Amino acid sequence: MGYSGGRDAIDVELAAAAEGGDVQSMYFLGLQFEDRFEFDEAQAWFERAAKGGSADAMFSLGLFALEDDDVETAEAWCKRAAEAGNCDAMNELAVLLEERADLWGAESWYQRGAEAGSADAMNNLGRLLEARGDGRAAQALYLRGADAGNGESMHRLAGVLDAMGNPEEASVWRRRALATGVL
């Protein structure tokens, strides 16, 4: 496999641990191959790690499927990863469900992702609630997402604050969103 030599070398100890059956090492080895643009090798290690129960590897396989425009496979991997506790997978699964107009399923997974700490899920759940007319609940979620550094949440929070008659605070959040590169 060629695990040694050069600046972009694969960590030999990590490879040995992965080949020895350590699931977390399999996942990290997959990441190293992905960083080297060796996607087939990365996918093979993610598959091995996923079989061992790695939620992160399951999510990575879901993202690979999305890159291949295989939405059905992506949704299946994201669901497995989400059910195993990966909050980024919870958000991505919700996005996929929302794209096929399953708003109840999307809201449920956004909620779970937000509760698990995903700032993206906080933002996306806030967006759904705001569209439904629940500006107060949206504001609370945008604030949580903004506090976690999510620029889109900062931008959306500014809009809600403007609509609620608080342009000064909205301006502060708009500047913060701008600093993240969102605007």
Buried (B, 14 or more C-beta within 10 A) or exposed (E): EEBEEEEEEBBEEBBEBBBEEBBBBBBBBBBBBBEEEBBEBBBBBBBBBBEBEBBBBBBBBBBBBBEEEBEEBBBBBBBBBBBBEBBBBBBBBBBBBBEEEBBEBBBBBBBBBBEBEBBBBBBBBBBBBBEEEBBEBBBBBBBBBBEBEBBBBBBBBBBBBBEEEBEEEBEBBBEBBBEBEBE
